[in-house]
Amino acid sequence: SHIMSEYVRMTDTERDQIDQDAQVFMRTCADAIHQLRTEAHKGIQSAQVKEHRTAVLDFIEDYLKRVCKLYSEQRAIRVKRVIDKKRL
């Protein structure tokens, strides 16, 4: 309870800023993965190296997709709460 007494709630403006920053960050990560994928296939490499790089980039891309999905679900909950508060 001591920790909760020091807890300061975030304002809607702060939440909006975090949402905006998160979207920019996720877009930047997706662009970086795309760029890495393009660069990974340049040059002459063995088939094993190409396969390994593709697998690593697929894993990273899948992880980013799961993070984006989780973020979207949390954002939907926030929007629903705001709508519910306005109804009251």
N, C-alpha and C positions, 0 to 999 in steps of 0.2 A: 504494500500500500504506500510505502514511502516513495518508491520509484514512481508510482502512478501520480502522486501529488506533485512531483516535479515535471510530469509529462505535459508538454505543451502541444495542443492540437495544431495541425497544419491548416492553413487557410486554403480556400478554394483556389486562390491565385497560385499558391505554392504547389498545389496538386496539379494544376494546369501546366505549370512550368516543368514539373517532373514528367508529365505525360508528353509534352512537346520534346523535351530532351531525350526521353526514352525512344520516341519514334525516330528522331534524327540518328540516334546511336544505332538502332536496329537497321535502319536504311544504310548507314555507313558500313556496318558489318556485312550486310548482304552485298554491297558493292565491292568491298574488299575481297570477299570470298569469290565473287565473279572474276575479279582481276587476277587473283591467285590461280584460279582454274585456267584462265587464258594463258598465263605465264607458265603454268606447269606443263602444258602441252607443247610449248615451243622448244626448239632445239632437238638434238638427237639424244635419245635416252633409251635405255633398255626397256623392254616391255614390262619387266618386273617393277622398275622405278615408276613408270607411268601408272601402272595398276595401283601401286602403293599410294602415290600422290592422289589419285582419283578417290581411293577409298578414304583417305584422311579428309579430303575436302568434302566428300559426301557425309562423313560423320559430323564435321563441323557445321555444315549446312543444315543437317537434320537437327542438331542441337539448337541452332538459332531458331529454326521453325518451332521447336517445342517451347522455347523461351517466349517467342512472339505469341504463341497460342495462350500460354499462361498469362502473359501481360494483357491480352485481349479479354480473357475471362475476368481478370481482376478489374479491368476498366469497365466492363459491362456491369459488374456488381456495383461499382461506384456510381455509374449513371443511373442504375435502377434505384439506388438509395436516394439520390438527388430527386428523382421523379417522385418517389414515395413521400419525401419530405414536402415537396410542393403540393401534393394532393392533400396533405394534412393541413 
